[in-house]
Amino acid sequence: MSLMNRVRKHIEWDFSKKKGYTGKGIGIAVFDTGIFPHQDIQKRILGMKDFVNGENTFYDDNGHGTHVAGIIAGNGKMSDGKYAGIACDAELFAYKILNQSGNGNLNRAILALEDCIENAKSYNLRILNFSMGMGKNVEREAKLTLLNCLEKAWDSGMVVVCAAGNEGPLPGTITPPGNLRKIITVGAVDDESGTIPLYLPKGYSGRGPTQSYVVKPEVVAPGTNIMSLNNGHKPPYVLKSGTSMSTPVVSGAISLLLEKYPYMTPAQVKLRLYQTCVSAGLAKNHEGWGMINIRNLLTGTW
């Protein structure tokens, strides 16, 4: 079972704790199903904009977004730290673009992205976590507009982190928007073995290359059977699997990096990942540059 304490051990998270990096002052936009004001994160939710139901409150009628938020920034208050996330002082801004069933509308997502880009500096939103993918039958023009919005977010100074999708293990199974060249695309590994399992149900992680022959994913992180926040307190934690879970591990790690080096650009963050990930010797279209490693990420100077 890949509990968060084991995930943290696998990526050498303890190094950040020793050095005092907690993601403090770094805002992360979470595009998902919303965020429930769980005790582990409730004081660090900067705001929420609901592009599905138009509600003016913090809520998550699905649970996916809250689980993602906990991996990024949960402080483990209700588990004595056992299920704490990666950056316990990072701040979150929720963009609800998926409904109770986990389905979304591209036009709503586009409006949310435009709002995020416009207001990012007001909330110091340095990272955009996008733990979802598009279906195969989406309208082409809307799809291109959404992809352009994500690239615009990157160009405006936000580090865009997207899931590789769960359509693996065959080559060419990265789902949009994870196929965008500029952004950081995250695959999933099983933290007990440290390598990507090759077959279902654990061989789900999308593999590159993209249709444009871009090698993807850039990095991998633990994503199987991750214990994180529930969208309620009974029980307070639940297990989920997928590249949706590995993506916020990387977003949380990047918030630690940006706390140390607040003037890093998205391109510099991407270069730092390239320099510091740990390869398991797998094919590049499986693991990219390798497993994220927080000790390496935060060691040295920039």
N, C-alpha and C positions, 0 to 999 in steps of 0.2 A: 504494500500500500504506500503510495507516494504522498505522505503527509507533508505539510508545508515545512515542518522542521527538517525533514529529510531533503526536501528540495533545497532549502537554504544551505544545508551542509554540502550538497552536491555542487553548488555553484560558488562555494567559498564565501558565503554571505557574512560569516562571522568577522571577516576582515573589516568590513564596513562598520560593524558594530564597535570593534576595537578602536577604529579611527574616528568614530563619532559622526559618520555620515548617515543621515536618516531621510534624505529627500526634502528637508525643511526648506520652505520657500518656493518649492517647485510645484507648479500646477499641471495637472494632467486631465485632458478632456477624454471622457469615456463615452464613446458612441455605442449604444447598446439598448437594453430594455429598461433603462432607468437604474436608480440606486435606492435601495431601502436604507433608512437611517439606522443602521446596525450600530450597536454600542462600540464596536471596534473602529468605526470610521465616522460616526455622526458629527463630531465636532470639526471635521475637516472636509465636509462637503460644501464647497463654495457656492454652489447653486445647481439648478437643474432646469432645463428647458424641454418641455414635452411637445414633440412634434407629431404625436399620435392622437392623444386624447385632450390635449390642451389644459391639463391639470396644473395647478399652481402649488404643488406640494411634492415632497420627496417620496417616491414610491417605486416599486418594481413588481409588476404583476406576473412576471415570468421567473425571475431569479438569476438569469444568466449575467446580467450587468452587475448585480451585487456581488456575485461570485468573482467576477473579473476585478471589481474594485477592491475586494479583500485581498486578492493576490498582489495587487499593486501596493496597497497602502494600509491594510489591516494592522492594528497594533496588538492583536491577540488578547484584548482585555478580558474576554469571556472564556479564554482557554489557558489563562496564566502564561500567555506567550507562545503556547505550543503551535497554534495555527496563525501566527502573525505573518503578515506579508513581507514584501521586500523593503518598502520605504515607509516606515511607520509615522513619519511626520509630513509626508507629501500630501498635497491638497488635490481634491477631485472636483471636476465639474461634469455633471451628467447631461448628455444629450440623448433623450429617449427617441429613437427612430424605429424601434422594433416593438411590435405589439405583444399581447399576452401569449400568443402562440410562437413568438420568436420570428415572425415574418415582418418584412418591411416594404417600404415604398421608396423607389429611387428619388422621386421628386421631393419627398420629405427629407431624405438624407442630404440632398443637395442644399436645401434651405438651411438645414442644421449646420452643414459645413460652412456655408457662406456666413452664417451668424458667428460661428466659432472663429473664423479668420478675422472678422471685423472686431470681435471683442477679446481676442487672445491676450493682448497686452494689458487690458484692464484687470485680468485675473492672473497674469503671468503664466498663461498656459503654454508651456514649453514642449509638451509631448501630446500627441494625439493617438490614443489607443483604439484600434479598429479590429475587434475580435469577431469578424464575420466575413462572409463572402457573398458574391452574387450568384444567382441561379443562371442556368444556361439560356433561358428564354426571355431575358430582360430586353427591353426596348433599347436599340443600339444608340440612339442619340442621347437618351438619358444616361446610359452607361458611360459614354464618353464624357459627358458633362460632369458626372460624379468623379471620374478618374482625373479630369482636369482640375477639379476642386481640391482633390487630395494633393496633387502636384503643386497647386497654388499655396496650399497650407505649408508644404515643405519649403517652397521658395520664400515664404513670408517669415520663416524662422522656426517653425514647429517641426520637431522630429516626429515623423509619421511612422507608426509601427503597426503592421498589419499581419494577420494570420495567413499562413500558407494554405489553409483549407484542409478538409478531412477526406479528400477524394483519392488518396494514395492507395497502394504504393507504386503504381506505374509511373513512368516518366511523363512529363508534360501535364501534371495534374494540379499545378498551382492554380487556385481559383482567384479571379479578380476580387478586390483590387490588389491582391498580393503579387500580381504579375507586373506592377509598375516598376520601372527601372530605378527611379530615384529613391524610393522608400525602403525601409528596413522590413523585410519579410521574415517571419519566424516559423520554423518547423517545430515539431514536438518529438521528444525522446522519452523513453521509459527511464526514470531516474535510478531504478534498481540495477539496470544493466549498463546504463550510460550510452547505449547505442539505439538507433532507430530500429524497432522490431520490424521485420519484413512483411508480416502477414496480419490480416485482420484477426481480432478486433484492434490490435495495437499497431497495425501497420497503416494507420489512417493518414499519417502526415503527408501532405501534398509534396510532390517532387517536381523539380524543374527538368529541363529548361522551359522558359515561356515560349509562346509562339514566335516571339521576336528573338529567340535564342539567347535570352538573358539567363545567366546561371542564377537560380534561386533554389532554396531560400538563402538569405545571407547568414543567418545564425539559427541555432536550435536551443531549446530549453526544455526542462521537464514539463510534461503535459498530460500524463496518464494518472488517473485516480487522484486528483488534487483535492485536498480538503480546504475549503474556504467558506466564506460567509453565505448563509442562507438568507432569503428575503423574508425573514421573520426570526424569532428567537426560540422557536420550538420545532426542531432543534436549531441551535445557533449556527451550526456548520453542516455542510453537505459535500459529497464527493461529485466531481465532474471531470470529464476527460476531453481532450481535443487541442487543436492548435489555438483555440480560443483561450485556453488556460496557459499555454506556453508564452503567448504574446504578452500578457501583462507581467510575466516574470521579467521579460526584457525591458518593458516600459518602466517597471520599478527600478531596475538596475540602472537604466539611463538617467533616472531622476537623481540617483546617488552621484553619478558622474557629473551632472549639471550643477549639483550643489557644490561640488569641488571646483569645477571649472564653469562658472555661470555664463561666460562669454563664448562658449563653444557654439559653432554653427552646426546645423544638421549634417552637413558634409563632413565636418570634423568629428562628430560623434560616430558617424558611419566608419570613418577611417580608424578611429580608436577601437571599434569592435573588430575590424579586420586585423588589427595588430595584436589583439589580446584574447581572442577566442581560442579554445583548446580543441584541436581536431581529434576525432576518434579513428581517423584513417579511412573514413568512408568516402564514397563518391561525392563530388562537389554538389551534384544535384540532389543529394540526400541531406547533407549536413551543412552545406555552404562553407563558411569559415570555421565552423565547429560550435562547440558548446560555449555559451556565455560564461565568463569567469570573473566574478566581482573583484577578487584579489588582483588579478592582472589589470582589470579595467581601471582600478583606482591607484595602482602603483606607478611611481615615477612622476614625471612632470609633463606639462604640455606647453 
